[in-house]
Every structure is written in structure tokens, then in C-alpha cells.
Amino acid sequence: MKLKVDNEALAEEFFEGIRLIGIVCPQKDYQFCWNVNQYLQIDFRINHDLEVCLSRKGRNYFFPIYQFNEPVGALVHYLYNNQYDGEYLLPEFRHFDFIWLMRDDVISEELLTELVNAIRLLPGVQVVSEISPEKVKNKSHLII
């Protein structure tokens, strides 16, 4: 008997209620996370267990993921590096250097606006924009 994974159902469940932010910031991921942690009092840590590995053109590309769990409530923040050695985690958003994903709790418009405005003030940040989850073509690349 073969078991088949329903990727569409998995993606639908994972993406339910999430919020996405695209960030243009030409810094290394660890530099950007350091700035986020220092200026926004967040504690992003790299999570090697979640790293995304994509195989393209006979090579493996590794996209680190940083994670922060809010101390109160269930909200979890993930910060994906969207580029690795000329390849993109989400090619449809190749202009973004980082993708910030929030899930597992209700994210109000007010909270999202405050966060976007705070990220805009970080050193090196050029553009910050909300991304509609419906526009993500490669949803499986974000599923943890």
C-alpha cells in the first residue's frame, strides 16, 4: 500500500491565517537578524533543522531560516533568506532579499502595520511590503 502526501491540503493548512512581508535589504542574513534583534527586541535564532534545501541545475541550494516564538501567545515568526548563490527560494519574489512569515496566531492589521513600519527604520532596509499569500507560487518552499 502506498501513501500519498496531499501537498495542496498541506499548503492550504500551513498558509491559513499567515501574514507575509517581503524585505529588500542587501545585508547578510546574520547582519539583518542582528539588526532586527537589537532594534526591535526580537530574538531571531537560526534553526538549522528548518533549513530549506532545493536541488536545481544539478546543485543543492540551502536557504537558512531564522525563528522567533513570541513569549506570550502562539505567534511564531520565521525569517527566510530568499537568495542563495544566485538562486531564489521564491523566484516570483526575486526582488526581495528576505521573506518574513508569521503564523499560529491572529495577526491584526495594526500589529502588521507597526511591524512593517519598524522594519522600514532598520539600517540597510530599502523596501518593506506585505505579500499576499495567494501570490506565492512556490508555497511548498515555505512549508516547515
N, C-alpha and C positions, 0 to 999 in steps of 0.2 A: 504494500500500500504506500502510495506517495502522498506526502503532504505538500500543499501548495500555499505559499505566502501570498496573501492578498495585499499587494503593495498600495493599491489605491485606497483601501479601507484603512490601512496603517497610516498613510499620509493624511487622510481626512481626520482621523482621530488625533494625530500629533499636531496638526495645524489648527484644530478647533480652539478658538479664543486667543491665538497668539498675536503678538504685535512684532513687527519687524522695522528696523531702522537701518538705512544704508549710510555709510560714513566714508567720505573721501578725506584721507589723512595719510600722506606719503611718509609714514614712520614705520619702523619695525613694529611687529605686534607687541613685543615686550615693552617697548618705549610707550606705545599708545596706552597699554594697560596700566603702566606705571602712572601715567598722567591721569587716567580715569580714577585709579585708586587714590591718588594724592588729592586731587581737586574735588572729587565727588563723594569721597568717603565710602567707596565701594571696595570690595576685596576680591577682585577677579583673580583666580588662580588657574594656571594651565591644567587641563585634565587630559593626560596622555591616553587614558582609556577611551576617550571620546573622539580622538583624532580621526579625521576622515582621510581615507586613502583611495584615490581614484587612479585607475590604470588607463592611460591614453598614450597612443603612439608608441607602444611597447615599453613605456616607462611608468613608474609609480610616482604619484604626486601626493604630498602629505599636507593637509590643511589643519593646523592646530586650532583647538577650541579652548577658550577660557570660560570658566563657570563661576557664578556667584549666586548663592542661595540667600534670599532675604532672611534676616534673623527672626522676623515676625511674619507669619503667614506662609503661604506656599509658593510665592513668586520666585521663579528661577530665571536668571539672566545667563545667556550664552553669547559669547563673542567669537565669531568665526573670522578667520583670516581668509579673505576671498581670493588671494593670489598666492601661487607658489611656483617659482621658476618659470614664469611665462604662461602658466595655465590658470584657469579660474574655476573656483568651486561652483559659482553661479555665472556662467558665461553671459546670460541675459542681463546681468548687472555688472559687467566688467569694469564700469567706471567707478564702482565702489571698492575701496580697499578692505573695508570691514562690514560685516553684517551682524547686527545686534538683535538677538531674538529673545523675547520674553514670553514665558508660558507658565501654566499650572496655577494661575490665579487671575482674578479680574484686573485688567489694566485700564484705568479710567482715561478719558481724553485729557483730563487735567494732568495726571501723572505723566502721560506720554509727552505732552507739550512741555512740561517742566524739564523732563529728561532731555528732549531734543534741544531745548534752549541752553541747558547746561553743557551738553556735549559741544555745541557750537562755540562755546567760550574756551574750550581746551586748546593748549598750544598745538599748532600744526594742523588743526582741523579746518578744512576748506568748505565742505558741504555736508549737511546732515539732512536726511529726508526720510519720511516714513515710506515703507514699501508695502504695497497691498499684497497679502499672501496669495491672492488669486493670480497675480502676475508672475509668480515663481514657477518656472517651467520644470526645473530640476529639483522638485520637492524632496526626492529621496536622498539628495546630498545633505540636507539639513536634519534629517531624522536621526535622532540619537537613540 
